Amino acid sequence: GETTVASVTKGLLTINGGEFRANDSEYGSTYLINCYDANYKDGAAKVAISGGTFYGFNPENNAAEGAGTDFCPEGYTVVYNAVEDSYTVISAVAKIGETYYATLSSAISAVKNGETIEFIADINENVTIKQAANKSFTIDGAGKTYSATISIDGNKRSTGKETLRIENVNFVAERELQTSIDAIKSTFVHNVTVDNCTFTGKDKKQYGMILRNSYNISVMNTKAENVLELVY
């Protein structure tokens, strides 16, 4: 119809892919995917969207069944395309509390003081963390594998009190001279703890951590194998 592509009266609607849009109407795309209200409230009608592209309709945060309706199962999130006004559902790689993120960099941008970013998938994405006042946080790898580089920018805060904790990450480096954690030179990286992590290289031509011009660095309960240096 003009307003709704799928409406669930009873049972579970699962969407794994495809493209969905509504024709112009009084309600726009508000009810592109929806349920019979009473049955949605008592759990008799459900929607689980783990893939697909939706125009003008955010499966993760819509008003189909009231403000903030989320049809995405745990572990999925959306990527927004502003040019097309479309939302594509993909697997998330990290979360903060119950909010999921498609990339580690987006989680780092969103994290607030005292919060924890938790990996929910293996990650191969270079990221930069810029330390800032009143922004202490933790990255918990939850035993997942990270195969890129975390660069840390100390923001030239030589007396900064903020902290960064990196724990439970299995770092893997395969490229020659690849570094898993890199303190950007002359930025005074500070107050970093690395705990219960592993660093694995390919042929002893990789570095675990390069921590130039850094202070208050703590490395504990951490193992390295086939790396040129664990800490350089």
Disulfide bonds with the S-S distance in Angstrom:
none
